[in-house]
Amino acid sequence: MPTTTPARRGRLPTLARRAWWWLADYAYVTWWQVVGLVVPGGAQELRVPSGGVRPPVVLVPGVYESWRFMRPLARALHGHGHDVHVIQKLGFNRGTIPDMAALTTEHLAEADLRDVVVVGHSKGGLIGKYAMLRLDPEHRIRAMVTINTPFAGSPYARWVPLAAVRAFVPTDTVLAGLAAELEVNSRITSISSQFDPHIPGGSALDGATNVQLATPGHFRVLSDPALVPTILEVLEQARDA
């Protein structure tokens, strides 16, 4: 009978575990994308008439995600008294990072939002950092929380024939420019998962507060029980600053 070496025995469970994490991750994103399309409920349900607990929150989703994909997180933050804003003009976030950042800061100005904390998933964090660096002369954005943001890009983006995804190639001009500028990093809390199938290099950001959560997956980390408390801690610090 064939024998299995110790290295082989150790590798198989690791591969099987990661394959399961991949499947669970895509099941999660598929479910919540569909729910976002079919379940009613608009952006106004996330607003607090009195302005809510300061600071206000602006959600920025990832590529090919509408704001409704982040609705569970939005409702959780709203439930803690925060005025949560979404930017419907982003659509499914297929535009360039500079264009999406411009729409984000336009919303801040139109709603006259100040001392904002941006909460961005994946590409949303790159949009937020671009806005902080280039498009926020009045310093309306006080801080940002990012979730599995590819600050250093992803080597896998080279193999995807979609412009919205190829923007994450590590050598992309916009991405490389953002990575080189560190001045706003101290105002960023970068949250990552223990395993991200889309960002093999992780989401750690020099000079930022880096937090790793236990739930594996690029999308499923949005359901991690520690995510909301981590964001609330940042919001409390921003309020007291």
N, C-alpha and C positions, 0 to 999 in steps of 0.2 A: 504494500500500500504506500502511496506517496505521503511524504511527511511535509509539514508546514514549519518553516523556520520561525523563530521568535519574531524576527523583523516583519515577516509576512503576516503573522498573526496580529501584530500590533497595527500594521498598516490597514488591514481590511476593516476593522471596526472604525478607524478614523475616516476612511473613504465612505463607508456606509453611513456614518453619522453625518458627514458633510452633505452627502446626497439627500438625506432626509431633511436637513436644514434648508437646502435649496428648494425641495418640493414644498415644504411648509411655508417658505418665504413667498413663493409664487402663488400658493393657494391663498395666502393672506392678501396679497396685493390684488389678485383677481376678485376676491370676494368684496373688498371694500371699494374697488373701482366700480363694480356693478351696483353695489348698494348706493354709492354716491350718485349714480345715474337714475336710479328708480325710486329712491326714497325721497319724499318731499321734505322741504325745509330750506329756507333761504338764509342769506347772510345776516338778515336783520335779527334773527333769533339769537345771534351771538352778541348783540349789542346790549349795553347797559345804559338806560336813558340818562342817568345822572353822571355818566362817565365812568362809573365803576371804580374798583380799586385801582389806584395808580401803581405802576405805569400801564398804558394800553399795550395790547399785544397785536402785532401784525404777522399773520401766517403767510409763508411763502412756500409752496409745494415744490416737488422735484420735477424733473423732465417727464413729460407725458402724464402728469398728474394734475387734476383740477383741485381746487380748494376743498371740494367735498371729500376727497380721499383723506384729508386730515380732519374731517369733521369730528370724529371721536375725541381727538386731542383738543380741538377747539371747544367742544362742549365741556370737557373736563376743566379747562382753564376758565371758561365762562362760569362754570359752577362754583368756582372759588372767588367770583366777584369781579373778574377782569373783563374789561371792554375788549372784545376780540374783533379785529378787522381782517377781512379777506379782500383780495384784489381780483375781482371777477374778470377784469380785462386781460389778465394773464392767460385765460383760457386753459389749455393743457400744457402751457409753459414750453412751447416749442421754439420760441424766438431766441435771439442771441442774449447772452448775459447782459451786455450794455442796454439793449432795448427793454428787457424785462426789469432791469434795475431802474430805468427811467419811468416805467409805469408804476413801479413801487413808490418812488419818491414823489411822483405826481399825486398819488393817493394821499400820502402824508400831508402834502401841501393843501390839497382840496378839502381834506377833513380837519385840517389844522391840528394835526397830532404832534405832540411833543413828548420828550422823555420816553420814546417808544422802545420796546424790546421786540426785535424781530425774532421769530422762531421759524427757521428754515430747514426743510428736509432736503438732503442731497443737493441738487443744483440750487435750491432755495438759499443755501448758505453762501454760495458763490455770488448769487444776485445780491444778497444782503451786504457782503463785504465790498462788492463793487460800489453799491450805493453809499456805503459809509465813507469810502475813500474818495469817490469822484463826484457824487451828486447830492451831498448833504452839507452844504455850506452853513446852514443854520443849526447844525448838530441836533436835528430832531431825533435821531437814533441814539439812544443812550447805550444800549448793549444788544448783543445778539446771542441766541442759543442755536447752534447748528446740530443736526442729527444726520450722521453718516454722510457728511459732505466731502467730496473728493478734492480737497484743497491741493493735492499734488497730482490730480488727475487719475486716470486708470489706463493701464496698458491695453486692456480689453477694448477700449473705445476705437482703437485702430481698425478693428475687424468688423465694425458695425457701419454699414453703408447709409447712415442717416446723419444729416448735418447736425441735428440737435444733440446727437450722442458723440459725434466726432469732436465736438467742442471740448470734450474731456480728455483728449489726447494730451499727455503731459507737456508736449512741446507747443501746444496751442498758444498763440501770442497773448490772448487775454488771460488765459489761465496762468501762464508763466509770469505775466506782469503782476497778477494778484498775489502769487506766491512770494514774489520778491519784496513786496511791501508789507512791513511788519507793524506799522504804527498803530493800527486799530486792533491788532491781535489781543491786546490785553483786555479789551472789552468783549471778547468772544469766549463763550463756553462751548467747546466742541465735544459733543456726545457721540460715542461710537459703540458698535456692538462687538462682541468677542469674535465674531466671524461675519465678514461682509463679502459675499460672493462677487459683488460688483467692484469693490475697491480693495484689491489684495494688499495694497500698501497701508491701509487704514486711514483714519481721519485726524490723526494727531496734528496739532498746529503749534508751531513754535511761538512761545510767549502767551498762549491762550491757557485757559483752564481746561484741561483734558479729562474727560470722564468716560470710563468704559462700563457699559451695562452688560448684564449676563445674557440677555436674549439674543440668539444669533439671527442674522439675516439683515439685509439692506432695508427691508420694509417692516418686517415683523417686530423690529426694535421699537416701533411706535406703540406697541402694546405692552412694553416692559413696565411692570408695576412701579419701577423706580423713576420712570421718565418724568411724569407729572411732578412729583416732589422735587426733582432736580431743577426743573424749570421754575417752579414756584420759589425755590431758594434764590435763583437768579433774579426773579422779579422783586422779591423782598429786598435784596441788596440794592437793586436799582432804585427802588422807592426810597430807601434810607440814605442813598448817596447825596 
